[in-house]
Amino acid sequence: MKELKEAVRDAWNDAIDTNAEIVLPELAGAIIDKNRESLVEWSRQLAFRSILDMLKSMAKTTVDDSGQMELFGFPAVIAIPTSENQDYVYLKSTAARFEQLKAGCFVRENNVQKAQAALDLYHRALELVEPIMDGTDMTLMQAVEKGSQEGNHAKL
């Protein structure tokens, strides 16, 4: 049985190689049609992941009912990394010791740094294509081709 992620990745790669425009609901339907024998196991996996995502979302958005913790800037629940497999345990902030509060802060700082790095990379990419694309109706692929033809391929 092909793993769900592998089937989706293969379908995605095929779609971006052959289509300029991809309609996600159509692609999802095609993946299901092509892999019907795997649907039961995938459904279980997806339900499990969906439940985990819901729980993580709840953990991130939970606020203390009394409103007391918000005065100090702490969420009601903090994520603390585990040493075994880079997963997290969630702990009520009111039950956390100082070292655990610092560990929760580290998780937040790390998330912000990763998000900032991704945003910085995106900004650098925009700066590279701006001289070629700004004010035109050119696609990114056309800009890359034009940059290559003009000898700017090192920049792009």
ABEGO torsion letter per residue (X at the ends): XBBAAAAAAAAAAAAAAABABBBAAAAAAAAAAAAAAAAAAAAAAAAAAAAAAAAAAAAAABBBAAGAAAAAGBBABBBBBBAAAGBBBBBBAAABBAAAAAAAAAAAAAAAAAAAAAAAAAAAAAAAAAAAABGBABBAAAAAAAAAAAGAAAAX
